[in-house]
Amino acid sequence: MGPEHVGGWQAPDDRALFPGAPVDLTEQPVHIEGDRPDWHALADAYEVRARRRRLGKIAAVAVAALVVVAGVSLAAAGSGADRPSGAAAAPRAATGAPTTAAPAASAATPASNAKPVTLSERGGGPALETGPRGVVGSAPGRTGTALVLDGSPFGYAQTRSPVVDTGGGFTVSAWVYNDASTESRSALSQASGSGFSFDLGREFEQDGNHWVFETTDATGVVSRAVARPKAARGRWTLLTGGYDPATHAIRLYVDGALAAEAPAASVSTAAPGGFQVGRLAQGGSWTRQWDGAVTAIEVWDRPLAPAEAALLPDPGAPGRPAAARAWLVP
C-alpha cells in the first residue's frame, strides 16, 4: 500500500526502496536492540498472579500488559522500516526529543506529520514523499513554499526511485536555508548501495563550516569540492553541484558563482537508491540530517557550464537552462 497525498506515514514502503538490512539515522549510530518480551516468562507470571489475586485484578493486569505490548510493537514498526541498502541493524530515533527549533524560513515549529506529504515533480517524474517530520511550509524571502526540516532522523523527503543518472554528466541545485551551527549536513543526495553517489550540502571542518559537493566512485573513493569561504547561516543560499565526465571533474557553485572544483574520475552507479532531501546514506546509516529549509530543487541530465550556472539565481533570466526535473519551484 503506497502513501496517500494526505495521510499516515507509509514507512514499510521504504523497504522496496532500500532492500537489505536496516541502518541507523544519526551522526553517531544508535541501533535498536531488537529485544522482544519473553512470552513464556510472562505466561508463568500471569498464572502465579491468577492464583493470588481476585478476578478483577487479573483483568486489570491483562489490560495493562496488552497496552505495553501494543506500544512496543508500534514503536518497532515505525522505527525499523526506513533504511539504505546493505546495512546490518534496525534503526530507531535518537534518545530524547528531536530538535524542534524552526529555521527562520518558517514561522512555525516543525511537527510530526500524521501522514506523508507528496511533492509532485513539475514534469510528472518521481514525486518526493516527506518523512514524519518533514513539513511543507512558507519560505519568507523566497517565492512559493519550502520543505522545512528540523535536523532529526525523521526530517527528510525522498523519491521511490533514482532521479539522477550518475553514469553520465549531471547537475543538481537547490536554495537552502541553514539553521545548524555545527556538524556536516546534507541538502541533496542520492543513495548508492549502503552509501551515496553524490552529496550537496555543508561540511564541518576544524576552521568552521563550508559548502561542499562530493561524489564517490565505484571503489568508494570520495572526491570533494569545498568552498573556502565559510558557509552562511541564517540566510538563503543557492547551492549547485555538477559532474562533468568529459573533464573528469566536479564543480560547486554558490549563488551562481564557481566556488570550488576537484578531479573525479567517475561517480558510483552501484545499486542506485532514492533521491534524498535533507539526509545522506553513509556507511549503512542515515546521517547528516539538514536543519533548516530547502526549496526550488532542480536536476539537469548534463553538467552546466559556468555561464549557465551564473543564470540560476534568477528564475526569469533569459537563457536560463531548463531543468529536466524540479520540485518546489515557483
Steps between C-alpha positions, in 0.01 A plus 500: 500500500652831389480826691212736454529865401360572844522228758714275722868440446538185291842409633485133387518617137859607560596131506435491129724802455783374714509119511727335752556534870423831672728772626526783745390857430725717711858642485593250774309180408245380755369155402188343643574200720216294362403359845158339518295398805567152644152364440558183707617697802202735464262203488651345814477829685141537390408159643665583833303822521182316406534279802563790732269774380134544448347484155468878479871559562594238243295682237669831582848346470409338167379831356817678612718228345318530167556877495874457558536232232305711251723800568817295447363356174406842364837648590682214327284530190552875474875499560623199306367557151709781354849398391772526237601164352787292630464587868494262792269612780160660544485875570316695763477865591778646710437514874321815604265734318593600142630848441202732461657840434343632182715655229434864430348388172189392689297671765382169644692230683510180291267235639448132424283430198210262553542405135771564240481793264558426132692768310435460129780532247422783259515279189327195646818320607564326835330681787669588826335354811567657838606319813292540817679823595536647154265799484401706198466861608552858400841626392534871582757653272422252224201459269276202570538231763792313650572169666572586865722248682595489867826303498340188647526150346142532376534839330555421132336434163584236240395353167415134449750459218826661388470842342856568387683278249846513653646304209517823300529871561247668729428810708288540814396826664285641781445809709589407857456667837741371764408533866759261651812645662710183485536158336501399135158514333357370173247695296483275190640152444429167335553163661732241343505165675566569868662834417448794264587591142494879555438746780431873489504678834726624775827359631613562857878547523735619771487859381120504469220409261547495122267426208591173328419284198640148517474175306612139551625264231448124468787428738376739768754775433352841583560810288418823679466859379496729805435874490762680709278789612305387803142384449238760583251432775160663536459601134395344170785368284482342155714185491576328168720197444587322177709220353664527155615162363679669209739683731472248788425779744234605750409865555326688780322829437379730780238758403588437136876556534757223464628438852704179471585211272680169541603203284260205490564208266145368529191486722359183652209340318475198733153412636357849453240593759258785547575870464526647851426846636638572845709190573783278376558123484848433632651176629158337520341780703291810437702797616566875450135598550426854377387762750327786318310511171541396135310626195524538119663158449617443141685226310666509156617191310823673398770716654422870483762738373609777740315756286178297534542454874537875532142539373342269758442755780248683276215266394397747228845560354510476119682185396468335840531122440177306546527223760412141410327452838392748767313511831378792712564747219289818471 
